[in-house]
């Protein structure tokens, strides 16, 4: 598999056409197959339900319109969960990184703690 897995923040920015996405990231987004995980959709729906996030429209539909493909969470991905180390143990972050690693995808994020981990397949969405 090839392409770029979007962290939840990068996926939200893409759908909203946010200025937060950096110029280099916009170039990469236009050149590679894009993937969003079912984990990100789950995270967004949880945040909506508890009132931490407000979105207009259907997030999954916005991703589809942006040309993003769905990456379901599989057993293959979960086997890589323990191989990802972060100082913070956010299960969403760990699952997304495990998916990227297991699927040989680059990962686009603005999360400073993930970026600080120095993983070679992780790129800063703000650049």
C-alpha positions, 0 to 999 in steps of 0.5 A: 500500500502507498500513500499518506494516512491522515491524523484526525487533525489533518483530516479535519483541516483537509475537509475544512480547507483550513489555512493550518495545513502548510504549503508543503503538506498541501503539495503532498496531499495533491500528489499521493493517495490519501487515507483516513482511518475508521479510528479517526471517524470514531474519534470525531464522533466521540468528541462530537457526542461529548461536546468537544467538537462541532462540525457542519455536515458529515465528516466521512462524506467530506473525506470522500469528496476530498478524494480520501480513501477509508482505511478500516482497522484490521487485525493486522494493524492491531498486531503493530499496536505494541510496537509504537512507542509514545510518551502519551498513551492516547489509544487513538494516536497509537492505533493510527500510528500502528495502522500507518506502520503496518500499511507502509504509509506516511503519516501526516499530523500536527500533534507535537507529541507524535512529531517529537517521537521522531518516527521517520514516517511521520510528517508535520501537517503545518509545514 
